Amino acid sequence: MKEEKADILRKTVIVITIILIFATAGLLMITTQIKTVVLDYYGQISTIKTLAGTVDSFLLQNNIYMGRNTDISPAKDSKLVDGMEIKITSVNELSKLDLNKLQADYSPLSVKIEEVVEEIPYTEETNDNPLVNVGTTNILQEGSNGEKTTTFLVKYTNDKEIARAQIGEAITVEPKNKVIEVGTKVKPVVSRSRTVQTVNSTVVDGGYKQYNIALSSELQQYAYNICKKYGIEYELFLAVMYKESRFNINAVGSNSYGLCQIYATNISSLKNKLGITDIMNPYDNMTAGAYLLSQYFANARKQVSGTAAIEAYALNSYNMGENTYFKLCYSRGVINREYSNSIKNIRNRLIANGGL
């Protein structure tokens, strides 16, 4: 029994010894076939160990692919030997890639969301109040500016903006309008046996002058007082009436009426604002005309400066309507027109000659 076990052990040792001999021989064979290759890949030098037998198989093993503009030395079918240098170059110099230069020249894009806050100016709102005396103004509400926030998507490269797109807009603070109350109430008096809501037509101060014109003394006095109430020049108002109607209280034009040639489209609103009842009544008519002219002067002072420009803007607005005058004339740089020039000339003749 002991002899059988010893025999099995001897056989096992012999088998293991034979296996070790073959394994060692195989390793020695593989070791002798390993080659060290120097690879020059477009100027980048590296040392690679390989079992490849040819240059072509070396390229395949290392995932190196040749392009049309690529040259290799030695040739692909060359036998690979230990210590061999494989050099890969470009036939076309422009096709070479300088990785360091590419990295230096690379300009990454960045995207940011930016918000721009702008101020919204408040506006002035004027409200007529027939319960407050003419010439009185009250501030009912102070104005305050609002804010608008606009959101943009902005692209940058090297901290330089290259594109911008608006992606949102919102009013973050609403502007609050300034509200001004303007009195339009005038004292009621009796004139020609009828009640006219106007200034006193017979009492005048030391500044009044009666002119030699086709307008009664009573109507001239009334015109003087209404001009004082509305803050307009008396002689200029007389010149407007002369231009419009030649002082004819019964004048009827193309859809316009009376001394001041009040347009029909304005009559209803003027009656409500001023409390007048008969546009052909000379007192009512002058009240309407003086009020309109004062409003145009107020608007003119917001647009232009200087007495001459303000007068021209107001007079032409009276003649054409402010919106029409603004669009057709003022917005195109035209301030003076034949109408405003003629009224100024009439006013100057009236003052110089004492009449018309």
PyMOL commands that set and color helices and strands:
alter all, ss='L'
color gray80, all
select helices_A, chain A and resi 2-33+55-61+93-95+99-105+217-230+234-245+264-274+282-303+307-320+322-328+330-332+338-353
alter helices_A, ss='H'
color red, helices_A
select strands_A, chain A and resi 35-41+44-50+70-73+85-90+109-120+124-133+137-141+146-157+160-173+178-185+188-191+194-197+256-257+262-263
alter strands_A, ss='S'
color yellow, strands_A
deselect
rebuild
show_as cartoon
